[in-house]
Amino acid sequence: MTEIRNPDMDELAASINTWANSVFPNRSDASMFMKLYGEVAELVDATDDECEGEVADILIMVLDFAKRKNIDITMAVTRKMLINMGRKWEIGPNGTMRHVE
């Protein structure tokens, strides 16, 4: 039986990027953004049963992009969360969250 191991985000990004390079070697930032936009739209319309797959598709796109740009995603998210936790937040008039500082 094969053992399943949970990779960290950077290992996962590297694996996704290797796969994407072999399947979509000519992808561009613009084509990736358009695909990501489509995946977000699918999540908006997803049923509860479909959400897991749609969230995974979005994360796959983001991790591939991060790897293409040599972003250490674990450190980037950690640094950004420290910033976010230090901000004040409110719900805007259209119902979206936004920082006020």
Phi and psi restraints in degrees (value plus and minus 20) as a CYANA .aco file:
   2 THR   PHI     -99.4   -59.4
   2 THR   PSI     114.4   154.4
   3 GLU   PHI    -104.0   -64.0
   3 GLU   PSI     115.8   155.8
   4 ILE   PHI    -121.5   -81.5
   4 ILE   PSI     106.7   146.7
   5 ARG   PHI    -138.7   -98.7
   5 ARG   PSI     121.4   161.4
   6 ASN   PHI    -106.4   -66.4
   6 ASN   PSI      91.6   131.6
   7 PRO   PHI     -94.9   -54.9
   7 PRO   PSI     138.7   178.7
   8 ASP   PHI     -96.0   -56.0
   8 ASP   PSI     152.8   192.8
   9 MET   PHI     -83.1   -43.1
   9 MET   PSI     -56.3   -16.3
  10 ASP   PHI     -90.0   -50.0
  10 ASP   PSI     -57.8   -17.8
  11 GLU   PHI     -85.0   -45.0
  11 GLU   PSI     -62.0   -22.0
  12 LEU   PHI     -82.7   -42.7
  12 LEU   PSI     -63.7   -23.7
  13 ALA   PHI     -80.5   -40.5
  13 ALA   PSI     -62.5   -22.5
  14 ALA   PHI     -83.8   -43.8
  14 ALA   PSI     -62.4   -22.4
  15 SER   PHI     -84.8   -44.8
  15 SER   PSI     -64.6   -24.6
  16 ILE   PHI     -82.5   -42.5
  16 ILE   PSI     -64.4   -24.4
  17 ASN   PHI     -84.0   -44.0
  17 ASN   PSI     -60.3   -20.3
  18 THR   PHI     -81.0   -41.0
  18 THR   PSI     -66.1   -26.1
  19 TRP   PHI     -82.0   -42.0
  19 TRP   PSI     -68.2   -28.2
  20 ALA   PHI     -84.1   -44.1
  20 ALA   PSI     -56.7   -16.7
  21 ASN   PHI     -82.1   -42.1
  21 ASN   PSI     -54.3   -14.3
  22 SER   PHI     -99.7   -59.7
  22 SER   PSI     -53.1   -13.1
  23 VAL   PHI    -110.2   -70.2
  23 VAL   PSI     -57.4   -17.4
  24 PHE   PHI    -148.1  -108.1
  24 PHE   PSI      42.9    82.9
  25 PRO   PHI     -84.8   -44.8
  25 PRO   PSI     -41.7    -1.7
  26 ASN   PHI    -123.1   -83.1
  26 ASN   PSI      -4.1    35.9
  27 ARG   PHI     -85.8   -45.8
  27 ARG   PSI     130.1   170.1
  28 SER   PHI    -138.1   -98.1
  28 SER   PSI     147.6   187.6
  29 ASP   PHI     -76.2   -36.2
  29 ASP   PSI     -64.5   -24.5
  30 ALA   PHI     -82.2   -42.2
  30 ALA   PSI     -63.4   -23.4
  31 SER   PHI     -86.9   -46.9
  31 SER   PSI     -53.9   -13.9
  32 MET   PHI     -88.3   -48.3
  32 MET   PSI     -60.2   -20.2
  33 PHE   PHI     -84.3   -44.3
  33 PHE   PSI     -59.3   -19.3
  34 MET   PHI     -86.1   -46.1
  34 MET   PSI     -59.9   -19.9
  35 LYS   PHI     -85.3   -45.3
  35 LYS   PSI     -63.0   -23.0
  36 LEU   PHI     -80.8   -40.8
  36 LEU   PSI     -63.0   -23.0
  37 TYR   PHI     -77.9   -37.9
  37 TYR   PSI     -63.6   -23.6
  38 GLY   PHI     -83.9   -43.9
  38 GLY   PSI     -59.2   -19.2
  39 GLU   PHI     -87.4   -47.4
  39 GLU   PSI     -58.6   -18.6
  40 VAL   PHI     -83.7   -43.7
  40 VAL   PSI     -62.1   -22.1
  41 ALA   PHI     -81.2   -41.2
  41 ALA   PSI     -59.4   -19.4
  42 GLU   PHI     -84.9   -44.9
  42 GLU   PSI     -56.9   -16.9
  43 LEU   PHI     -86.5   -46.5
  43 LEU   PSI     -58.5   -18.5
  44 VAL   PHI     -77.6   -37.6
  44 VAL   PSI     -58.4   -18.4
  45 ASP   PHI    -114.1   -74.1
  45 ASP   PSI     -20.1    19.9
  46 ALA   PHI     -92.0   -52.0
  46 ALA   PSI     127.4   167.4
  47 THR   PHI     -98.9   -58.9
  47 THR   PSI     148.7   188.7
  48 ASP   PHI     -75.4   -35.4
  48 ASP   PSI     -58.0   -18.0
  49 ASP   PHI     -89.1   -49.1
  49 ASP   PSI     -43.5    -3.5
  50 GLU   PHI    -114.3   -74.3
  50 GLU   PSI     -33.6     6.4
  51 CYS   PHI     -79.6   -39.6
  51 CYS   PSI     -61.5   -21.5
  52 GLU   PHI     -76.9   -36.9
  52 GLU   PSI     -68.3   -28.3
  53 GLY   PHI     -85.3   -45.3
  53 GLY   PSI     -58.5   -18.5
  54 GLU   PHI     -90.3   -50.3
  54 GLU   PSI     -60.5   -20.5
  55 VAL   PHI     -82.2   -42.2
  55 VAL   PSI     -61.6   -21.6
  56 ALA   PHI     -80.9   -40.9
  56 ALA   PSI     -63.3   -23.3
  57 ASP   PHI     -79.5   -39.5
  57 ASP   PSI     -62.1   -22.1
  58 ILE   PHI     -84.7   -44.7
  58 ILE   PSI     -65.1   -25.1
  59 LEU   PHI     -85.0   -45.0
  59 LEU   PSI     -58.8   -18.8
  60 ILE   PHI     -77.7   -37.7
  60 ILE   PSI     -66.3   -26.3
  61 MET   PHI     -83.2   -43.2
  61 MET   PSI     -64.2   -24.2
  62 VAL   PHI     -86.2   -46.2
  62 VAL   PSI     -63.4   -23.4
  63 LEU   PHI     -86.0   -46.0
  63 LEU   PSI     -59.0   -19.0
  64 ASP   PHI     -83.1   -43.1
  64 ASP   PSI     -65.1   -25.1
  65 PHE   PHI     -81.8   -41.8
  65 PHE   PSI     -64.4   -24.4
  66 ALA   PHI     -78.7   -38.7
  66 ALA   PSI     -64.1   -24.1
  67 LYS   PHI     -84.4   -44.4
  67 LYS   PSI     -61.6   -21.6
  68 ARG   PHI     -78.7   -38.7
  68 ARG   PSI     -52.5   -12.5
  69 LYS   PHI    -116.4   -76.4
  69 LYS   PSI     -11.2    28.8
  70 ASN   PHI      36.9    76.9
  70 ASN   PSI      19.7    59.7
  71 ILE   PHI    -113.5   -73.5
  71 ILE   PSI     106.8   146.8
  72 ASP   PHI     -97.3   -57.3
  72 ASP   PSI      78.3   118.3
  73 ILE   PHI     -83.8   -43.8
  73 ILE   PSI     -56.2   -16.2
  74 THR   PHI     -82.9   -42.9
  74 THR   PSI     -66.2   -26.2
  75 MET   PHI     -89.5   -49.5
  75 MET   PSI     -58.9   -18.9
  76 ALA   PHI     -82.2   -42.2
  76 ALA   PSI     -64.8   -24.8
  77 VAL   PHI     -87.3   -47.3
  77 VAL   PSI     -61.2   -21.2
  78 THR   PHI     -81.3   -41.3
  78 THR   PSI     -67.7   -27.7
  79 ARG   PHI     -81.8   -41.8
  79 ARG   PSI     -63.1   -23.1
  80 LYS   PHI     -87.7   -47.7
  80 LYS   PSI     -57.0   -17.0
  81 MET   PHI     -85.4   -45.4
  81 MET   PSI     -55.8   -15.8
  82 LEU   PHI     -81.8   -41.8
  82 LEU   PSI     -60.3   -20.3
  83 ILE   PHI     -85.0   -45.0
  83 ILE   PSI     -69.3   -29.3
  84 ASN   PHI     -80.1   -40.1
  84 ASN   PSI     -59.2   -19.2
  85 MET   PHI     -89.0   -49.0
  85 MET   PSI     -41.2    -1.2
  86 GLY   PHI    -109.1   -69.1
  86 GLY   PSI     -23.4    16.6
  87 ARG   PHI    -115.4   -75.4
  87 ARG   PSI     139.0   179.0
  88 LYS   PHI    -114.1   -74.1
  88 LYS   PSI     123.4   163.4
  89 TRP   PHI    -146.4  -106.4
  89 TRP   PSI     134.4   174.4
  90 GLU   PHI    -167.7  -127.7
  90 GLU   PSI     145.6   185.6
  91 ILE   PHI    -114.5   -74.5
  91 ILE   PSI     102.1   142.1
  92 GLY   PHI     -94.8   -54.8
  92 GLY   PSI     153.6   193.6
  93 PRO   PHI     -79.5   -39.5
  93 PRO   PSI     -47.5    -7.5
  94 ASN   PHI    -112.4   -72.4
  94 ASN   PSI     -12.7    27.3
  95 GLY   PHI      70.9   110.9
  95 GLY   PSI     -19.8    20.2
  96 THR   PHI    -112.9   -72.9
  96 THR   PSI     132.2   172.2
  97 MET   PHI     -98.2   -58.2
  97 MET   PSI     123.6   163.6
  98 ARG   PHI    -172.4  -132.4
  98 ARG   PSI     130.9   170.9
  99 HIS   PHI    -106.6   -66.6
  99 HIS   PSI     129.2   169.2
 100 VAL   PHI    -127.7   -87.7
 100 VAL   PSI     -19.3    20.7
